[in-house]
């Protein structure tokens, strides 16, 4: 199986980051793909500490020590908790002014920094204002709006682009072809999600339920039973929204005569049936409603209420399209 490191070294953003001049000591990388983000930071730390020029070689003593997390000049936080606490920053401050032991740099990786407490962020800010020349601070955040603007402004920022589907395919390559293909499209370039879906035994069932809903839900008396099936738990709710999005996208493409671009080519028979019920105007409205629902999800709205609203909307739009 291809390693995450190899995938990261093929990303243009990573290559340009590593080949650029390091005129800056503090970096902030943002992505909602946790596995990709953490590996990206790890690879960048290895690049900074590698004894060879260019991208990290993976073979020198420094790289080997980074790989086994035993490099004396690399510290990774949080140490003992899920998110960064004041104690982590205290530990960083105690260490950052000491001379490097094995290399000429010290590297500090702070994972999940958007969940760091405000006290911890403020404490780090003092260091970011005047970091020692040989010290590198790398912050990973899932959501930069939770980071103090003063911290943000001290860092070189990079928002990581979603991975290309081909990389996700390579990671899932020991999986049954059709299931892998469905997952690749639903994950939308997010490796963490793809791996979650691949472990979810239920994934194929959820897919089938989504299709069943669109094909067979005829009136509002059936709403409750479909809502219950589709909003069972929060993680699956996000999957349902992505599946709907992928299916409606295909319906639109089919109606536009672009069968060659379908994501769910294996479901062509179903797409043909659905395309009779949903015209382009319908699909356009529903896709907008889906992205609205996704935003509401981020604010922790009640998922049963959201699903109820969404299904009702789909029914209405479909009703007016077939009547009108
Ligand atoms: Zn190396």
Boltz pocket constraint, residues with backbone or C-beta under 6 A from the ligand:
constraints:
  - pocket:
      binder: B
      contacts: [[A, 46], [A, 50], [A, 51], [A, 52], [A, 56], [A, 57], [A, 58], [A, 59], [A, 60], [A, 61], [A, 62], [A, 63]]
      max_distance: 6.0
